Amino acid sequence: QVRLVESGGGLVQAGGSLNLSCAASTSGIPFSIWNVGWHRQAPGKQRELVADIISGGSIKYADSVKGRFTISRTNAKNTVYLQMDHLKPEDTAVYYCTGEVFGRNYWGQGTQVTVSS
């Protein structure tokens, strides 16, 4: 069974940092071939891509987080990370870990990130 479990969310002041982690249970499919990433959904807004990293290593960021957030992965640990620095109140959202393999998409349950001004 495929499962994505996020951790690391919480409450932080503007300008602070958080590091999100996502541990994947891949039902035997090598994590190295997964495309993985992070999406977020703020209250009253649609879900949006924050960052993703494909199996070959290419990385994409939303313009709103470029230069502040860093996505990385450790295939040996089936884990993807999101280091978030210089956080802003507008970064407040539920952050979801996402994974795609063989044309199927999977989502974690989400972790709340709240940035106070």
MDTraj code that builds the backbone (N, CA, C; nanometers):
import mdtraj as md
import numpy as np

residues = "GLN VAL ARG LEU VAL GLU SER GLY GLY GLY LEU VAL GLN ALA GLY GLY SER LEU ASN LEU SER CYS ALA ALA SER THR SER GLY ILE PRO PHE SER ILE TRP ASN VAL GLY TRP HIS ARG GLN ALA PRO GLY LYS GLN ARG GLU LEU VAL ALA ASP ILE ILE SER GLY GLY SER ILE LYS TYR ALA ASP SER VAL LYS GLY ARG PHE THR ILE SER ARG THR ASN ALA LYS ASN THR VAL TYR LEU GLN MET ASP HIS LEU LYS PRO GLU ASP THR ALA VAL TYR TYR CYS THR GLY GLU VAL PHE GLY ARG ASN TYR TRP GLY GLN GLY THR GLN VAL THR VAL SER SER".split()
xyz = np.array([
    [0.0842, -0.1195, 0.0000],
    [0.0000, 0.0000, 0.0000],
    [0.0874, 0.1240, 0.0000],
    [0.0542, 0.2176, -0.0866],
    [0.1297, 0.3416, -0.0933],
    [0.0786, 0.4382, 0.0138],
    [0.1725, 0.5003, 0.0832],
    [0.1353, 0.5966, 0.1867],
    [0.2410, 0.7044, 0.1946],
    [0.1958, 0.8291, 0.2055],
    [0.2846, 0.9436, 0.2225],
    [0.2485, 1.0111, 0.3539],
    [0.3469, 1.0288, 0.4408],
    [0.3214, 1.0842, 0.5734],
    [0.4107, 1.2048, 0.5969],
    [0.3461, 1.3204, 0.6112],
    [0.4194, 1.4442, 0.6349],
    [0.4427, 1.4672, 0.7833],
    [0.5489, 1.5418, 0.8124],
    [0.5759, 1.5870, 0.9481],
    [0.6540, 1.7171, 0.9410],
    [0.6553, 1.7885, 1.0542],
    [0.7370, 1.9086, 1.0616],
    [0.6632, 2.0402, 1.0560],
    [0.5323, 2.0350, 1.0371],
    [0.4577, 2.1598, 1.0346],
    [0.4480, 2.2204, 1.1732],
    [0.3913, 2.3408, 1.1795],
    [0.3763, 2.4064, 1.3089],
    [0.3556, 2.5547, 1.2946],
    [0.3721, 2.6233, 1.4066],
    [0.3543, 2.7684, 1.4127],
    [0.4915, 2.8345, 1.4227],
    [0.5136, 2.9351, 1.3395],
    [0.6419, 3.0047, 1.3391],
    [0.6180, 3.1522, 1.3108],
    [0.7063, 3.2371, 1.3609],
    [0.6943, 3.3795, 1.3329],
    [0.7478, 3.4111, 1.1939],
    [0.6982, 3.5189, 1.1383],
    [0.7476, 3.5637, 1.0084],
    [0.8990, 3.5803, 1.0144],
    [0.9647, 3.5353, 0.9079],
    [1.1097, 3.5382, 0.9025],
    [1.1757, 3.4109, 0.9517],
    [1.0954, 3.3260, 1.0131],
    [1.1490, 3.2015, 1.0669],
    [1.1571, 3.0912, 0.9629],
    [1.1917, 2.9717, 1.0119],
    [1.2130, 2.8567, 0.9240],
    [1.1407, 2.7338, 0.9771],
    [1.1055, 2.6471, 0.8859],
    [1.0539, 2.5149, 0.9172],
    [1.1083, 2.4171, 0.8148],
    [1.1214, 2.2922, 0.8564],
    [1.1639, 2.1877, 0.7641],
    [1.0602, 2.0763, 0.7650],
    [0.9939, 2.0590, 0.6520],
    [0.8957, 1.9532, 0.6391],
    [0.9614, 1.8267, 0.5857],
    [0.9120, 1.7136, 0.6325],
    [0.9578, 1.5845, 0.5827],
    [0.8375, 1.5033, 0.5371],
    [0.8617, 1.4165, 0.4421],
    [0.7573, 1.3260, 0.3955],
    [0.8187, 1.1881, 0.3774],
    [0.7713, 1.0942, 0.4570],
    [0.8189, 0.9566, 0.4482],
    [0.7211, 0.8768, 0.3634],
    [0.7754, 0.8064, 0.2665],
    [0.6905, 0.7339, 0.1724],
    [0.7006, 0.5832, 0.1918],
    [0.5857, 0.5206, 0.1946],
    [0.5782, 0.3758, 0.1820],
    [0.5330, 0.3490, 0.0385],
    [0.6185, 0.2819, -0.0390],
    [0.5993, 0.2805, -0.1839],
    [0.5493, 0.1474, -0.2389],
    [0.5104, 0.0592, -0.1514],
    [0.4584, -0.0707, -0.1959],
    [0.5582, -0.1411, -0.2882],
    [0.6852, -0.1259, -0.2556],
    [0.7884, -0.1965, -0.3295],
    [0.8386, -0.1267, -0.4545],
    [0.7756, -0.0171, -0.4938],
    [0.8225, 0.0569, -0.6113],
    [0.9403, 0.1441, -0.5682],
    [1.0549, 0.1308, -0.6326],
    [1.1723, 0.2083, -0.5898],
    [1.1438, 0.3570, -0.5830],
    [1.1733, 0.4168, -0.4710],
    [1.1463, 0.5590, -0.4518],
    [1.2207, 0.6438, -0.5539],
    [1.3330, 0.5935, -0.6016],
    [1.4164, 0.6710, -0.6946],
    [1.3452, 0.7022, -0.8261],
    [1.2420, 0.6260, -0.8614],
    [1.1744, 0.6523, -0.9885],
    [1.0486, 0.7364, -0.9707],
    [1.0197, 0.7726, -0.8467],
    [0.9033, 0.8566, -0.8199],
    [0.9342, 1.0025, -0.8501],
    [0.8361, 1.0718, -0.9022],
    [0.8378, 1.2183, -0.9049],
    [0.7656, 1.2637, -0.7783],
    [0.8287, 1.3493, -0.7003],
    [0.7715, 1.3873, -0.5712],
    [0.7708, 1.5382, -0.5569],
    [0.6863, 1.5848, -0.4680],
    [0.6801, 1.7289, -0.4499],
    [0.5932, 1.7691, -0.3336],
    [0.5711, 1.8986, -0.3248],
    [0.4887, 1.9589, -0.2210],
    [0.3888, 2.0540, -0.2850],
    [0.2648, 2.0420, -0.2408],
    [0.1612, 2.1374, -0.2750],
    [0.1120, 2.2011, -0.1458],
    [0.0387, 2.3093, -0.1580],
    [-0.0210, 2.3705, -0.0402],
    [-0.1582, 2.4267, -0.0734],
    [-0.2396, 2.4398, 0.0317],
    [-0.3708, 2.4992, 0.0156],
    [-0.3980, 2.5925, 0.1321],
    [-0.4127, 2.7195, 0.1000],
    [-0.4457, 2.8196, 0.2000],
    [-0.5978, 2.8305, 0.2116],
    [-0.6476, 2.8794, 0.3247],
    [-0.7923, 2.8925, 0.3415],
    [-0.8551, 2.9750, 0.2301],
    [-0.9591, 2.9194, 0.1686],
    [-1.0301, 2.9905, 0.0646],
    [-0.9606, 2.9948, -0.0701],
    [-0.8495, 2.9237, -0.0816],
    [-0.7747, 2.9250, -0.2079],
    [-0.7603, 2.7839, -0.2622],
    [-0.7265, 2.7767, -0.3900],
    [-0.7036, 2.6468, -0.4521],
    [-0.5671, 2.5921, -0.4137],
    [-0.5544, 2.4613, -0.4232],
    [-0.4237, 2.4008, -0.4015],
    [-0.3277, 2.4480, -0.5093],
    [-0.2029, 2.4675, -0.4702],
    [-0.1027, 2.5109, -0.5668],
    [0.0262, 2.4333, -0.5458],
    [0.0999, 2.4184, -0.6552],
    [0.2303, 2.3545, -0.6469],
    [0.3277, 2.4478, -0.5767],
    [0.4017, 2.3938, -0.4817],
    [0.5080, 2.4688, -0.4156],
    [0.6423, 2.4358, -0.4809],
    [0.6718, 2.3075, -0.4916],
    [0.7970, 2.2635, -0.5503],
    [0.7855, 2.1160, -0.5838],
    [0.8569, 2.0744, -0.6873],
    [0.8638, 1.9316, -0.7142],
    [1.0016, 1.8955, -0.7660],
    [1.0327, 1.7680, -0.7533],
    [1.1626, 1.7156, -0.7945],
    [1.1371, 1.5817, -0.8615],
    [1.1715, 1.5734, -0.9877],
    [1.1424, 1.4515, -1.0611],
    [1.2532, 1.3494, -1.0371],
    [1.2297, 1.2291, -1.0859],
    [1.3228, 1.1209, -1.0591],
    [1.4621, 1.1510, -1.1120],
    [1.4710, 1.2250, -1.2222],
    [1.6013, 1.2577, -1.2793],
    [1.6730, 1.3685, -1.2063],
    [1.6032, 1.4326, -1.1143],
    [1.6671, 1.5347, -1.0314],
    [1.6286, 1.6774, -1.0641],
    [1.5566, 1.6994, -1.1736],
    [1.5168, 1.8372, -1.2070],
    [1.4187, 1.8893, -1.1033],
    [1.4326, 2.0170, -1.0724],
    [1.3531, 2.0798, -0.9671],
    [1.2788, 2.2007, -1.0226],
    [1.1566, 2.2174, -0.9738],
    [1.0761, 2.3330, -1.0108],
    [1.0170, 2.3943, -0.8849],
    [1.0150, 2.5275, -0.8808],
    [0.9565, 2.5998, -0.7680],
    [0.8490, 2.6967, -0.8172],
    [0.7500, 2.7184, -0.7327],
    [0.6577, 2.8279, -0.7573],
    [0.7343, 2.9595, -0.7438],
    [0.6963, 3.0578, -0.8241],
    [0.7660, 3.1866, -0.8186],
    [0.7624, 3.2462, -0.6777],
    [0.6538, 3.2233, -0.6057],
    [0.6361, 3.2842, -0.4747],
    [0.7319, 3.2308, -0.3691],
    [0.7962, 3.1173, -0.3953],
    [0.8847, 3.0590, -0.2945],
    [1.0298, 3.0502, -0.3413],
    [1.0558, 3.0860, -0.4647],
    [1.1931, 3.0788, -0.5161],
    [1.2876, 3.1617, -0.4295],
    [1.4010, 3.1023, -0.3970],
    [1.5003, 3.1710, -0.3156],
    [1.4765, 3.1582, -0.1664],
    [1.3605, 3.1053, -0.1274],
    [1.3287, 3.0897, 0.0154],
    [1.3117, 2.9430, 0.0556],
    [1.2576, 2.8620, -0.0355],
    [1.2314, 2.7213, -0.0072],
    [1.3288, 2.6339, -0.0866],
    [1.3623, 2.5191, -0.0284],
    [1.4498, 2.4230, -0.0954],
    [1.3912, 2.2833, -0.0814],
    [1.3679, 2.2190, -0.1934],
    [1.3190, 2.0815, -0.1930],
    [1.4369, 1.9874, -0.2150],
    [1.4333, 1.8742, -0.1467],
    [1.5381, 1.7744, -0.1653],
    [1.4790, 1.6369, -0.1364],
    [1.5538, 1.5353, -0.1720],
    [1.5080, 1.3991, -0.1484],
    [1.6251, 1.3106, -0.1109],
    [1.5964, 1.2092, -0.0309],
    [1.6944, 1.1057, 0.0013],
    [1.6321, 0.9733, -0.0374],
    [1.6695, 0.9222, -0.1509],
    [1.6042, 0.8011, -0.2024],
    [1.6250, 0.6816, -0.1111],
    [1.7413, 0.6744, -0.0483],
    [1.7699, 0.5605, 0.0388],
    [1.6775, 0.5571, 0.1602],
    [1.6194, 0.6715, 0.1939],
    [1.5284, 0.6795, 0.3085],
    [1.3830, 0.6982, 0.2659],
    [1.3571, 0.6921, 0.1354],
    [1.2201, 0.7131, 0.0855],
    [1.1592, 0.8413, 0.1407],
    [1.2384, 0.9468, 0.1412],
    [1.1952, 1.0701, 0.2061],
    [1.2208, 1.1912, 0.1162],
    [1.1251, 1.2829, 0.1183],
    [1.1403, 1.4109, 0.0498],
    [1.1238, 1.5216, 0.1542],
    [1.2001, 1.6280, 0.1382],
    [1.2047, 1.7359, 0.2359],
    [1.1678, 1.8697, 0.1705],
    [1.1224, 1.9599, 0.2540],
    [1.1016, 2.0973, 0.2100],
    [1.1539, 2.1894, 0.3196],
    [1.2684, 2.2498, 0.2946],
    [1.3244, 2.3482, 0.3864],
    [1.2660, 2.4833, 0.3512],
    [1.2005, 2.5437, 0.4495],
    [1.1323, 2.6707, 0.4254],
    [1.1974, 2.7780, 0.5124],
    [1.2584, 2.8748, 0.4499],
    [1.3242, 2.9854, 0.5194],
    [1.2551, 3.1171, 0.4859],
    [1.2816, 3.2169, 0.5691],
    [1.2247, 3.3506, 0.5482],
    [1.0733, 3.3422, 0.5264],
    [1.0085, 3.2683, 0.6128],
    [0.8655, 3.2453, 0.5974],
    [0.7871, 3.3746, 0.6126],
    [0.6773, 3.3811, 0.5373],
    [0.5883, 3.4971, 0.5369],
    [0.4475, 3.4532, 0.5796],
    [0.3686, 3.5458, 0.6312],
    [0.2302, 3.5078, 0.6673],
    [0.1533, 3.4462, 0.5517],
    [0.1825, 3.4881, 0.4299],
    [0.1111, 3.4325, 0.3144],
    [0.1531, 3.2891, 0.2816],
    [0.2525, 3.2376, 0.3511],
    [0.2889, 3.0964, 0.3365],
    [0.1999, 3.0060, 0.4216],
    [0.1155, 3.0648, 0.5041],
    [0.0258, 2.9870, 0.5885],
    [-0.0670, 2.9020, 0.5024],
    [-0.0662, 2.7711, 0.5285],
    [-0.1440, 2.6777, 0.4470],
    [-0.1280, 2.5371, 0.5038],
    [-0.2079, 2.4462, 0.4510],
    [-0.1837, 2.3037, 0.4727],
    [-0.0912, 2.2574, 0.3600],
    [0.0174, 2.1965, 0.3976],
    [0.1170, 2.1499, 0.3000],
    [0.1017, 1.9993, 0.2802],
    [0.0940, 1.9600, 0.1537],
    [0.0733, 1.8202, 0.1179],
    [0.1946, 1.7663, 0.0418],
    [0.2352, 1.6491, 0.0819],
    [0.3367, 1.5761, 0.0068],
    [0.2679, 1.5031, -0.1077],
    [0.3284, 1.5033, -0.2241],
    [0.2693, 1.4373, -0.3399],
    [0.3719, 1.3484, -0.4071],
    [0.3205, 1.2403, -0.4650],
    [0.4067, 1.1480, -0.5363],
    [0.3379, 1.0969, -0.6612],
    [0.4147, 1.0770, -0.7649],
    [0.3595, 1.0265, -0.8905],
    [0.4520, 0.9190, -0.9458],
    [0.3911, 0.8081, -0.9827],
    [0.4672, 0.6999, -1.0452],
    [0.3733, 0.6212, -1.1352],
    [0.4208, 0.5852, -1.2500],
    [0.3420, 0.5086, -1.3489],
    [0.2071, 0.5741, -1.3773],
    [0.2054, 0.7062, -1.3797],
    [0.0844, 0.7792, -1.4142],
    [-0.0182, 0.7921, -1.3027],
    [0.0143, 0.7426, -1.1847],
    [-0.0783, 0.7520, -1.0717],
    [-0.0248, 0.8541, -0.9705],
    [-0.1173, 0.9308, -0.9162],
    [-0.0816, 1.0359, -0.8214],
    [-0.1276, 0.9987, -0.6807],
    [-0.0433, 1.0340, -0.5839],
    [-0.0730, 1.0036, -0.4446],
    [-0.0494, 1.1286, -0.3608],
    [-0.1307, 1.1428, -0.2541],
    [-0.1218, 1.2592, -0.1666],
    [-0.1119, 1.2141, -0.0210],
    [-0.0381, 1.2896, 0.0557],
    [-0.0376, 1.2700, 0.1995],
    [-0.1581, 1.3371, 0.2621],
    [-0.1673, 1.3264, 0.3953],
    [-0.2831, 1.3816, 0.4650],
    [-0.2689, 1.5299, 0.4938],
    [-0.1490, 1.5824, 0.4788],
    [-0.1252, 1.7252, 0.4971],
    [-0.0739, 1.7600, 0.6355],
    [0.0023, 1.8677, 0.6420],
    [0.0503, 1.9208, 0.7685],
    [0.0327, 2.0721, 0.7680],
    [-0.0156, 2.1248, 0.8796],
    [-0.0469, 2.2679, 0.8867],
    [0.0793, 2.3491, 0.9133],
    [0.0975, 2.4526, 0.8352],
    [0.2025, 2.5517, 0.8584],
    [0.1350, 2.6865, 0.8790],
    [0.1637, 2.7484, 0.9930],
    [0.1052, 2.8781, 1.0242],
    [0.2177, 2.9766, 1.0541],
    [0.2186, 3.0873, 0.9809],
    [0.3208, 3.1895, 0.9980],
    [0.2537, 3.3150, 1.0527],
    [0.2949, 3.3536, 1.1727],
    [0.2361, 3.4718, 1.2359],
    [0.3162, 3.5964, 1.2003],
    [0.2462, 3.7082, 1.1926],
    [0.3135, 3.8343, 1.1565],
    [0.3656, 3.9063, 1.2798],
])
top = md.Topology()
chain = top.add_chain()
for i, resn in enumerate(residues, 1):
    res = top.add_residue(resn, chain, resSeq=i)
    for name in ("N", "CA", "C"):
        top.add_atom(name, md.element.get_by_symbol(name[0]), res)
traj = md.Trajectory(xyz[None], top)
